[in-house]
Amino acid sequence: MWLFIIITIIYEAALFVFSTYDICCTTQDDAYHVVMFHSHYPYLQHLVHYLTHTATRPLFTFFIRLPYWIDTFWFYKFISYSAFFAEIAALYLLIRKLFDNTIAILFVIIHLAFLQFTFQHNILFAYPFYFHFAIFLLVLSLFLFVEYLQTDKILFYFLSIFLYIIVLMMYEVFVVYGLLFLVIIYIYRASWRLFIGYLVPILLLIVLHFYLQSFFHRHYSGTTLHFDSLKDFLITLVLHTSSAFPLFNAIFVHKLHHLYFLDKDFYRAIPFSFNIFFLLDWKSYLKALLVFGSSYYLLQKGAHGKKGYKNTIILLLILLFLPNILLALTKKYQIWAVQYHNFHYVTTYFSIIAFNLLIVILAFYWVENKKIRALITALLFGIVSLLVDYGNYYPLQALKLSSQRWHIVKALAHSKLLPKELHCIEAPSLWSHTYSDIKMGSGYWSSYFKTEGGTISLEKNKRCAAKMVILQNPIKATTIVRIDFANQSYLVALQKIPLPSIQWEKSDGIFMAKVKKGFVPLGFY
């Protein structure tokens, strides 16, 4: 049976990689760092500017660049996936140490099965590597602290403090996770003086933050505490936490067309249907079956570690909201939530970890080694896995469409398709976010095009010799570009699209077709 469980975890991980391997940048922040890195912007200058104008994260400018050190898509994906799976492995080790192996394994299965794809600031794709690596270091720090309390080896204690200091310098929200060290001290009835090692760097970071903020008069509202409305605080806290619920996409995502980063036509073009049998393929059903079988075995086997279920449930309920508290105290994210009804930010993933562990703990607490309850719970887990895949379908399509813009602009920059006499292309639809969750700032695409080796300027609103229009099909997540130049139109795509009466030719990895000016193939917009 353990072989079946191993197969389940491997299959879930492989399915995640298979469904997301072609997704790259999903937020303007990532795009900004891509351009900066490849334009060789001085590191120290960037660090000083970031500390004095944006946030107190001394290690941000270093770690955010790591995925771009080698300019290949495969390295970018490798380092991103490595951080993600290392984080899950660390969570497994910590949960196994605090509870037992059965709970830890079921958490991994449920966590991979219940992952939801959300828009823009989605930690699964936005800021690749950075936040997953930070969570990995935090969990490893907690693990080493528990190891110290169990073995009394002082080296583990100092390594734990060192890792936590690194984490604090990566993202100030990790300050609130100092609570977990206090909880562990309470569980093991250790000396409260041990917390001093974690409290001192927390206090130093807080002092540094307010010093920099007052001395340099930062104007970035995303890191400036602002509290003048309890209502706005609570709305922000609830909205940024609510999408941690595993069925959020399946129940609510079709109602979110009014969000500022989505075009309403996306949902008029694809009405959200509850015909789950039509939408899902065999891979989702196989995953649900594996989740059901593994969950049933683990639940009826039971957990034999430290119980303390009630206290654990209370702590996990606190951890659901804890990572979003600081965000709810800033003006920027209050505006996002109150005015634009933004349900998700990167810190929501922190809540997702707590939510999935809460689900596992509640499941064992309810089942209590009773086979019929284990069967019902495992069946529910399998059904939720299916519904999560169903709710993920359209957000995943939007993320792929968004990523295709980077792929196709990069391919054009490296190709020889564009005439040498071109100096400028008017590309208004690159700045549009129809069927995409990305809306880049003015001048970004020209900078990106040139960093990739292109010699032509891409303009938003300017009279140019050629015009580029992005044509995207949200149903099949395909993108083509129409370039109008010298009374001729060219269709360019990254893959051959089966359209009748159009002859595609492959050149430099791009498929190109010459068509009549103004001609738009049937099925594209």
C-alpha positions in Angstrom: 0.0 0.0 0.0 2.9 2.3 0.7 4.0 1.9 -3.0 0.5 3.1 -3.9 0.9 6.2 -1.8 4.4 6.9 -3.3 2.8 6.6 -6.8 0.1 9.1 -5.7 2.5 11.7 -4.6 4.8 11.3 -7.7 1.8 11.5 -10.0 0.4 14.6 -8.3 3.8 16.3 -8.6 4.2 15.3 -12.2 0.7 16.5 -13.1 1.5 19.9 -11.5 4.7 20.2 -13.5 3.0 19.0 -16.7 0.1 21.5 -16.4 2.3 24.5 -15.6 5.7 24.0 -17.4 4.9 26.6 -20.1 3.9 29.4 -17.6 6.4 32.1 -17.0 5.9 35.7 -15.7 2.5 36.4 -14.3 3.0 39.8 -12.7 4.6 43.0 -13.7 7.0 42.8 -10.8 8.6 39.7 -12.3 8.8 41.3 -15.7 10.5 44.4 -14.1 13.2 42.2 -12.6 13.7 40.3 -15.8 14.5 43.5 -17.7 16.6 44.9 -14.9 18.8 41.8 -14.6 19.4 41.4 -18.3 20.1 45.1 -18.7 22.8 44.7 -16.1 21.4 47.2 -13.7 23.9 47.7 -10.8 23.1 45.3 -7.9 24.2 47.7 -5.1 22.4 50.6 -6.6 19.2 48.6 -6.9 19.6 47.4 -3.3 20.1 50.9 -1.9 17.2 52.2 -3.9 14.9 49.4 -2.8 15.7 49.8 0.9 15.3 53.6 0.8 12.2 53.8 -1.4 10.2 50.5 -1.1 10.7 47.9 1.6 13.0 46.6 4.4 14.1 43.4 2.6 17.9 43.5 2.3 18.0 40.1 0.6 15.2 40.7 -1.8 17.2 42.1 -4.7 19.7 39.2 -4.4 17.3 36.2 -4.3 14.8 37.7 -6.7 17.5 37.5 -9.5 18.4 33.9 -9.1 15.9 32.4 -11.6 17.4 34.7 -14.3 21.1 34.0 -13.7 21.1 31.6 -16.7 19.0 32.9 -19.6 17.2 29.8 -20.4 13.5 28.9 -19.8 14.5 25.4 -18.5 16.8 26.9 -15.8 14.0 29.3 -14.8 11.5 26.4 -14.4 14.0 24.1 -12.7 14.9 26.5 -10.0 11.3 27.5 -9.5 10.1 23.9 -9.1 13.1 23.0 -6.9 12.1 25.6 -4.4 8.5 24.6 -4.5 9.1 20.9 -3.9 11.9 21.6 -1.3 9.3 23.6 0.6 6.8 20.7 0.6 9.6 18.3 1.7 10.5 20.6 4.6 6.8 20.8 5.6 6.6 17.0 5.6 9.6 16.7 7.9 8.3 19.3 10.3 4.8 17.9 10.5 6.1 14.4 10.9 8.2 15.6 13.8 5.4 17.5 15.5 2.7 14.9 14.8 3.5 11.7 13.0 4.3 10.2 9.6 0.7 9.4 8.7 -0.5 13.0 9.2 2.6 14.3 7.3 2.0 12.1 4.3 -1.7 12.8 4.1 -0.9 16.6 4.3 1.5 16.3 1.3 -1.2 14.4 -0.7 -4.0 16.9 0.2 -1.8 19.9 -0.4 -0.8 18.9 -3.9 -4.4 17.8 -4.7 -6.0 21.0 -3.4 -3.6 23.6 -5.0 -5.6 26.3 -6.8 -4.4 28.5 -9.6 -5.3 32.1 -9.1 -4.6 35.3 -11.0 -1.6 37.6 -11.1 0.1 37.6 -7.6 -0.2 33.9 -7.4 2.7 32.5 -5.4 2.8 29.3 -7.5 4.0 31.4 -10.5 4.6 35.0 -9.4 8.0 35.7 -7.9 9.3 32.3 -9.0 11.6 30.7 -6.4 11.6 33.6 -4.0 8.7 33.0 -1.7 8.9 29.2 -1.8 12.5 29.4 -0.9 11.7 31.7 2.0 9.0 29.4 3.3 11.4 26.5 2.9 14.0 28.3 5.1 11.3 29.2 7.7 10.1 25.6 8.0 13.7 24.4 8.2 14.3 26.9 10.9 11.3 25.6 12.9 12.5 22.0 12.3 16.0 22.7 13.6 14.5 24.4 16.7 12.5 21.2 17.4 15.5 19.1 16.8 17.5 21.2 19.3 14.8 20.7 21.9 14.8 17.0 21.4 18.6 16.5 21.2 19.9 19.5 23.2 22.6 20.1 20.5 23.2 23.8 20.6 24.3 23.9 17.0 20.7 23.2 15.9 19.5 26.2 17.9 22.0 28.7 16.4 21.4 27.3 12.8 17.7 27.8 13.4 18.2 31.5 14.5 20.5 32.1 11.5 17.9 30.8 9.0 15.2 32.8 10.6 17.3 36.0 10.3 17.7 35.3 6.6 13.9 34.8 6.3 13.2 38.1 8.1 15.5 39.9 5.6 13.6 38.4 2.7 10.1 39.4 3.7 8.9 41.4 6.7 5.6 39.5 7.0 7.7 36.6 8.5 7.9 38.6 11.6 4.4 37.3 12.7 5.7 33.7 12.4 7.8 34.3 15.5 4.6 33.1 17.2 5.4 29.6 16.1 8.7 29.5 18.0 6.7 30.5 21.1 4.2 27.7 20.5 7.0 25.1 20.2 8.6 26.4 23.4 5.2 25.9 25.1 4.6 22.4 23.7 8.0 21.2 24.8 7.9 23.1 28.1 11.2 24.7 27.4 12.7 27.9 28.8 11.1 31.1 27.5 14.6 32.6 27.4 15.2 30.6 24.2 12.9 32.9 22.4 15.3 35.8 22.9 17.4 34.5 20.0 14.4 35.0 17.7 13.0 38.2 19.4 16.2 40.2 19.0 16.4 40.0 15.2 12.6 40.7 15.0 13.0 43.9 17.1 16.1 45.0 15.1 14.2 44.5 11.8 11.2 46.6 13.2 13.5 49.4 14.3 15.3 49.4 10.9 12.0 49.4 9.1 10.7 52.5 10.9 14.0 54.2 10.7 14.3 53.8 7.0 10.7 54.7 6.5 10.9 58.0 8.5 14.4 59.0 7.3 13.9 58.4 3.6 10.2 59.2 3.5 9.1 56.2 1.6 6.0 56.7 -0.5 5.3 53.0 -1.3 1.9 52.3 0.3 2.4 48.5 0.2 4.8 48.7 3.2 3.4 51.6 5.0 1.1 50.8 8.0 -2.2 52.6 7.8 -5.2 52.0 10.1 -8.1 54.4 10.1 -11.0 52.0 9.4 -11.8 48.7 11.2 -14.2 47.8 8.4 -11.5 48.2 5.6 -9.1 46.2 7.8 -11.5 43.3 8.3 -12.6 43.3 4.6 -9.0 43.1 3.5 -8.1 40.4 6.0 -11.1 38.2 5.0 -10.8 38.6 1.3 -7.1 37.8 1.2 -7.7 34.8 3.4 -11.0 33.4 1.9 -9.5 32.1 -1.3 -7.4 29.6 0.8 -10.6 27.6 0.9 -10.0 24.6 -1.5 -13.3 25.0 -3.4 -13.0 28.8 -3.8 -12.3 28.6 -7.6 -15.1 26.0 -8.3 -17.7 28.1 -6.4 -16.7 31.7 -6.9 -14.3 32.3 -9.7 -16.9 32.6 -12.4 -18.4 35.5 -10.4 -15.2 37.5 -10.3 -15.3 39.0 -13.8 -15.6 42.4 -12.3 -12.0 42.2 -10.9 -9.7 44.9 -12.2 -7.2 42.5 -13.7 -9.7 40.5 -15.8 -11.5 41.5 -18.9 -15.3 40.9 -18.8 -15.2 39.4 -22.3 -13.2 36.5 -20.9 -16.3 35.2 -19.2 -18.7 36.2 -21.9 -16.6 34.2 -24.3 -16.5 31.2 -22.0 -19.6 30.8 -19.8 -18.7 29.0 -16.6 -20.4 25.7 -16.9 -20.9 23.1 -14.3 -20.6 20.3 -16.8 -17.6 18.8 -15.0 -17.7 15.6 -17.1 -17.1 17.6 -20.3 -14.4 19.8 -19.0 -12.1 17.4 -17.1 -9.9 14.7 -18.7 -8.7 11.3 -17.5 -5.7 12.8 -15.7 -7.9 14.6 -13.2 -10.0 11.4 -12.6 -6.9 9.3 -12.1 -5.6 11.9 -9.6 -8.9 11.8 -7.7 -8.9 8.0 -7.6 -5.3 8.0 -6.2 -6.2 10.6 -3.7 -9.2 8.6 -2.6 -7.3 5.3 -2.2 -4.3 6.9 -0.4 -6.5 8.9 1.9 -8.7 6.0 2.9 -5.7 3.8 3.8 -4.1 6.6 5.9 -7.3 7.6 7.6 -8.3 4.1 8.6 -4.7 3.4 9.7 -5.0 6.4 12.0 -2.5 8.8 13.5 -0.4 7.7 16.5 1.7 10.8 17.3 1.1 13.7 19.6 -2.6 14.5 19.7 -3.4 17.8 21.2 -6.0 18.2 18.4 -8.1 20.9 20.0 -5.1 23.2 20.6 -3.7 22.5 17.2 -7.0 23.4 15.5 -7.1 26.7 17.4 -3.5 27.5 16.4 -4.2 26.6 12.7 -7.3 28.8 12.7 -5.0 31.7 13.9 -2.4 30.8 11.2 -5.1 31.1 8.6 -5.5 34.8 9.1 -2.0 35.6 10.6 0.0 36.1 7.3 -2.6 38.6 6.0 -2.8 40.9 9.0 0.1 43.1 8.0 -1.3 43.4 4.5 -4.7 44.4 5.9 -2.9 47.2 7.8 -1.6 48.9 4.6 -3.5 51.3 2.3 -2.5 49.7 -0.9 -4.0 46.3 -0.1 -7.0 47.8 1.5 -7.7 49.6 -1.8 -7.2 46.3 -3.7 -9.7 44.5 -1.4 -12.3 47.2 -0.8 -12.5 48.8 -4.2 -11.4 46.0 -6.5 -12.5 43.0 -4.5 -9.1 41.3 -4.8 -9.4 37.9 -3.1 -5.8 36.7 -3.4 -2.2 37.8 -2.8 1.0 35.9 -2.3 0.4 35.6 1.5 -2.8 33.7 0.7 -0.6 30.7 0.0 0.7 30.9 3.6 -3.0 30.6 4.6 -3.4 27.7 2.2 -0.7 25.7 4.0 -2.5 26.2 7.3 -5.9 25.4 5.8 -4.8 22.1 4.3 -3.1 21.0 7.5 -6.3 22.0 9.3 -8.3 19.8 7.0 -6.0 16.8 7.7 -6.1 17.3 11.5 -9.9 17.6 11.4 -10.2 14.5 9.3 -8.2 12.4 11.8 -10.0 14.0 14.7 -13.4 13.0 13.1 -12.5 9.6 11.8 -11.0 8.1 15.0 -10.0 4.9 13.3 -13.6 4.1 12.2 -13.6 2.6 8.7 -16.9 4.0 7.5 -15.9 7.5 8.5 -12.6 7.0 6.8 -14.4 5.9 3.6 -16.7 8.9 3.6 -13.8 11.4 4.2 -11.6 9.8 1.6 -14.5 10.0 -0.9 -14.9 13.7 -0.1 -11.2 14.3 -0.7 -11.4 12.6 -4.1 -14.5 14.7 -5.0 -12.8 17.9 -3.9 -9.7 17.0 -5.9 -12.0 16.8 -9.0 -13.7 20.1 -8.2 -10.3 21.8 -7.6 -9.2 20.7 -11.1 -12.5 22.0 -12.5 -12.1 25.4 -10.8 -8.5 25.6 -11.9 -9.3 25.2 -15.6 -10.1 28.9 -16.6 -7.5 30.6 -14.3 -4.9 28.2 -15.8 -5.9 29.2 -19.3 -5.6 32.9 -18.5 -2.1 32.3 -17.0 -1.0 30.4 -20.1 -2.3 33.1 -22.4 -0.5 35.7 -20.3 2.8 33.7 -20.5 2.5 33.2 -24.2 3.0 37.0 -24.7 6.5 36.7 -23.2 7.2 33.5 -25.2 6.1 35.1 -28.5 7.9 38.4 -28.0 11.1 36.6 -27.1 10.7 34.4 -30.2 10.2 37.4 -32.4 13.3 39.1 -30.9 15.5 36.1 -31.7 14.0 35.4 -35.1 14.9 36.9 -38.5 11.3 37.2 -39.7 11.0 41.0 -39.2 12.4 43.1 -42.1 15.6 44.9 -41.3 14.2 48.3 -42.5 11.7 48.2 -39.6 12.6 50.6 -36.7 9.3 50.7 -34.9 6.2 48.6 -34.5 3.0 49.9 -33.0 1.9 47.2 -30.6 -1.1 48.5 -28.7 -2.5 45.1 -27.8 0.7 44.2 -25.9 -0.5 46.7 -23.2 -4.0 45.4 -23.2 -5.0 42.6 -20.8 -7.8 41.0 -22.8 -7.8 37.3 -22.0 -4.8 37.8 -19.8 -4.1 38.9 -16.3 -1.1 41.0 -17.2 -1.1 44.7 -17.9 2.4 46.0 -18.4 3.5 49.6 -17.9 4.4 51.9 -20.7 7.8 51.1 -22.2 8.2 47.7 -20.7 7.8 45.6 -23.9 10.3 47.7 -25.8 12.8 47.2 -23.0 12.2 43.5 -22.8 12.3 43.1 -26.6 15.7 44.8 -26.7 17.1 42.8 -23.7 16.3 39.7 -25.7 18.3 40.9 -28.7 15.6 42.7 -30.6 16.5 45.9 -32.5 13.0 47.3 -33.0 11.1 49.6 -30.7 7.6 48.4 -29.7 5.4 51.4 -29.1 2.0 51.7 -27.5 0.5 54.7 -29.4 2.7 55.9 -32.2 2.7 56.0 -36.0 5.0 53.2 -37.1 5.7 51.4 -40.3 4.2 48.2 -38.9 1.4 47.3 -36.5 1.2 44.2 -34.2 -2.0 42.9 -32.9 -2.3 40.0 -30.4 -5.0 37.5 -31.2 -5.9 35.2 -28.4 -8.3 32.3 -28.1 -9.2 31.8 -24.4 -10.9 28.5 -25.0 -7.8 26.7 -26.3 -5.3 29.0 -24.7 -3.6 29.8 -28.1 -2.1 33.0 -29.2 -1.1 34.3 -32.6 0.3 37.7 -33.7 -0.8 39.6 -36.8 1.8 42.0 -38.1 0.7 44.4 -40.8 3.6 45.8 -42.8 3.9 47.2 -46.4 0.3 46.4 -47.3 0.8 42.8 -46.3 -0.4 40.8 -43.2 1.6 38.1 -41.5 0.3 35.6 -38.9 2.9 34.4 -36.4 2.4 31.6 -33.8 4.6 29.5 -31.6 2.9 26.3 -32.8 1.0 25.3 -35.9 -2.7 26.0 -35.6 -5.0 23.8 -37.7 -6.8 26.5 -39.6 -8.2 25.7 -43.1 -6.8 27.4 -46.2 -3.8 28.8 -44.4 -0.3 27.6 -45.2 2.0 27.7 -42.2 5.8 27.9 -42.7 8.3 27.2 -39.9 11.2 29.6 -39.5 13.4 30.1 -36.4 11.0 28.1 -34.3 8.0 30.2 -35.3 5.2 29.3 -37.6 4.3 32.1 -40.0 1.6 32.5 -42.6 1.1 35.4 -45.1 -2.6 36.4 -45.4 -4.6 39.3 -46.9 -4.4 42.5 -45.0 -7.0 42.8 -42.4 -7.9 39.1 -42.6 -8.6 37.5 -39.2 -8.9 33.7 -39.1 -12.2 32.3 -38.0 -12.3 31.5 -34.3 -9.9 34.2 -33.3 -10.7 37.7 -32.1 
